[in-house]
Amino acid sequence: MRSSGVVLAALALLALTALEAAGKSAPPGDRPWTTPDIARFPVASIAMLPPATYDGNAEASRLVEQAVGQALRGSGHRWVSPFIVRDVLLKNGSDSLSKAINAKLLQDPRVDSLDAPRLSRLFRARALLTVRVDEMERRELEADQSGRPSTSIQLRVALVDSTGRLLWTMASSETMEGAQQDPNANVIGVKASGLNNTPVGAISPAPTYQEVLAKMCARWTEVFPKRAAPDSSGAGK
């Protein structure tokens, strides 16, 4: 028992040292990963594919791509927007190609080594960023319910180079709550139910998807791989 305790203490110390070396731990709800040899794979341009959704919700896809684009646009890369990607896909395979890519991303939220070279050439980009929407839900309360409404979002993101090599991933989730709702406070009406009349208070709305996405994606700015600055030392001359 004593020896096992020593081992556990040593492991805890190693974990603490690793966190200190990393600078700061990821916020709760985020699980980022970057390949250790990221410097060996310089990427100048990234094509962001339209976010994959399980229900084909075009509005959800639009909101997610806007939030992700806003958060990562300062990375220093040349970005090929989802708008351009959609246009290229339509010109090179009608709507069937977009649906095929969406179906694959629902199984695995990254582009594999079979599709990456072809898509990279198609979009003229050195890397591909994909996003899968695992959850996007607003939980509103009825007018006669007490509690807090909430909005929850879960996303999985992957960055691969033109060969399909995985460079960076992020599994991220965020839940925001609205104001406390009490149907007995600030009564604005009465709900008739059976033999009783129930007072109804003001409805507290759940946070918007835009609010939750902005808070979530803003955290990615510091952990997303930045484009390396060109070597100006003259060492390569």
Beta strands, then each sheet from edge to edge (+ up, - down):
strand 1: 30-34
strand 2: 45-48
strand 3: 52-53
strand 4: 78-80
strand 5: 127-139
strand 6: 150-161
strand 7: 166-177
strand 8: 187-193
strand 9: 196-201
sheet 1: 1+ 7- 6+ 5- 2- 4-
sheet 2: 1+ 7- 6+ 5- 3-
sheet 3: 8+ 9-
end
